[in-house]
Amino acid sequence: MYEILTGPLLWISFAVFFVGLTARVVLYFKGLDWRLDRVAYKPHMNYGIKGAVRSVYRWLLPFGTHSWRAKPIFTLMFFAFHIGLVIVPIFLEGHAVMIRNGLGIDWPSMPQILADVLAIAALMGGIGIAVRRFLLPEVRILTDFKDVMLLVLTLTLLFSGIMASYHTANYSLWINLHILCGVIVLLTAPFTKLAHIALFFCTRIQLGMDFGIKRGGMKSNFDW
């Protein structure tokens, strides 16, 4: 089982992940039309880029926006969840070994204790986000079965990885489950809401350009 999951299937899932998300990004930007969005992007690119950079970095900072500051507990859960999901997979020592063996790249890794802390914080944050989805009516009404399944998938990915890192008695079970969940995440990301891994930046760039051009230094030059 382990050999199958870490063999060609894993590298196929990586290819689907990167090619699929790249296609989603290209299609997103190709779909923009200044006549519909009422933003002349190209003629005013300098203003737009400033607004895009400002929008992205503020939303990447905990409490960097009014929305983050308005919901401090959710903000902490959100960033704990996403930081662990992004940083740990990239720099975990075990993953670095797989990259080294598979691609021959000497990939950097983080101390195991730091990976454990980030992974556990991500799991706690993810559980908090899941509980919030069911408790708050305004969030629950927007949550469908697919959203629940994606949460279950990512939480299982985190929990099985934590269990495998401690080499418990059922290590084979946990490591296989962890890799299986990882493969499913990679394969489904371009086709589900997990695509926000890339589309988050697309939407922040678009909105940042909108504000930078229409509501920024050029606002007096537009009729709308």
N, C-alpha and C positions, 0 to 999 in steps of 0.2 A: 504493500500500500504506500509506504513512504517513498519508495523508488519511483512509483508512478506519479505521485503528487509533486515530487521535486525534479522530475524529468522533463520531457518535452511539454507536458501539460502546463507546467509552471511558466515556461518561456512563451508558450502560445498565449497564455492569459496576460502576460506582460505586454505582448505585441498588441492584443486586442485593447488593452487598457490605454496604451500610449497612442496608438493609431486612432482609436475611437474618440478619445478626448480631444486629440488634435483636430479631427474632423468636426466635432461639435463646436470648437472655438472658431474654426474657419467659417462654418455655416452661420454661426452667430453674428460675426462681424459682416459677412456678406449680406446678411438679411437686414442690416441697418439701412435706412433710407431717410435722408434729411427731410423729404416731403411728408413722410409719416411721423418721424420723430421730432420734426420742426427744429432740428439742430443742424446747421451747416458745418459739419465736422471738418472737412478738408480745408476750406478757405481760412479757417480760424484755428488752425492746429495748435499754435503756441498756447493760446488761452485754454484749449481743450486739454492738452497734455498736463498743464499745471493743475487743472481741476481734477484730472484722472489720478495723478500721483497723490494729491492731497486726500482724495476720497479713499484710495486703497490703503494708504498707511494709517489713516485715522481709524478705519474699521479693523485693521490688524492689531491695533493697540487696545489692551483691556482698558475700558473706561475712556477711550479716546473720542467717543461720540456721545451725544446726549442720550441716544437710545441705550448704549451700554451703561451709562451712569444711572439711568432711570430704573434699571433692573439689576442691581449689583449682585444678588445671589445667582440669578440666571447667568449673568456674565461670567462669574467665577466658574460655574459648572461648564459653560460653553467652552471657555478657553482651556480648562483642564482636560476636557474631553478631546478637543481637536488638537491641542499641542501633543498630547500623548499619542494620538492616532497618526500624526504626521512625523514627529521627531523620532519616536521609538522604532518604527519600521525602517526608517532610513539609516539609522546609526546603531541599531542593535548589533552586538558582536556576532551573534549567530547568523544574522542576515548578511553581515559583512563577509563572513566565511563563505556563504553561498555565492555571493557576487564574485569573490576572489576565485572560487573553484569553477564557477560557470563562465565568467567573462575574463578572468585573468587580471582584474582590476584590483589594486591594493586599496580597498575602500576603508575610510576611517570609521572607528566605532567609539561608542561612549562607555563609561564604566557601567558594569552590570547593576550596581546599586542605584545609579541615577536612572537607568532604564526601568528598574523595578518601581521606583517612586513615581515616575511619570506614567507608567502603565496602570498602577493602582489608582492614581489620581484621575486618569482618564476613565477607568471603570466606574469610579464613584460619581464622576461628573456625568457619565452616560446614563447611569441609573437615575440620577437626579433629573436629567432631561426627560427620561421615559416617564417617571412619576409625574412630572409637571404636565406632560402631554395628556395624561389621563385625569388629572385633578382640575385643571383649568378649562372651563367650558369653551373659552375663545380659542384655545389651542386644540382641544379634543375634537371640535367640529371640523377642523382642517386636517385631521389625522385619519387616514384610511388604512386598509389592511396592508398595503404595500409599505407604508411608512413604518408600521409595527414590525414587519418582517425585516426591514433594513436595520432597525434598532436592535432586534434580536440577533441578527447576523453580526453586527459590529460588536455588541456586548459579548457574544460568544467568542468572537475572534480575540478580544482582549482577555477574557477570563481563561480561555484555554491556553493562551500564550503565557499568562502568569503562572498557571499550574505547571506547564511544561518547563518553565525556567527553574522551578524548584525541584525538578527531577523526582516527582512523586512516584508512588508505587505503580500508578497507571500512566507512566510517562508516554508509552507508545500511543495510547488512546488520545492523550491531550495534544501531543505534537502533531498527530495525523489530523485531528479535528481542527487544530489551529491552522495548519497549512491548507486544509480543505476550505475553511472559511476565507482565508486569504485569497485563494484561487477564485472563489465565487465573487468576492468583492472586486477583484481585478476584471473578471469577465462581465460583470453586470454594471460596473460604474458608468460606462458611456451611455447606457440605455435606461438608467434610472435616475432618481434624485441625487444619487452619489456623484453625478456629473457636476454637481456644484463644487467639487474639488477644483475644477477649472473655471466653470461658469460664474462662480463667485467673483473672480477677478474681472471677467467680461462685463458683468452687470455694474460692478463698482466703477470700472473705467467709463462705461457708457454714461452712467449717472453723473460721474465726476465731470466728464466733458460737457454734459448738458448744463450743469450748474456753473461750470467755469466759463462757458460761452454765453449762455442766455442770461444768467444771473450774476455773472462776474464783471470783469472790466468792460465788456462790450455791451452791457445790457441797454445802454442808451441808443445803440445802433440797430435794435430790432423792434419790430412792430408788435411781436407777440410776447 
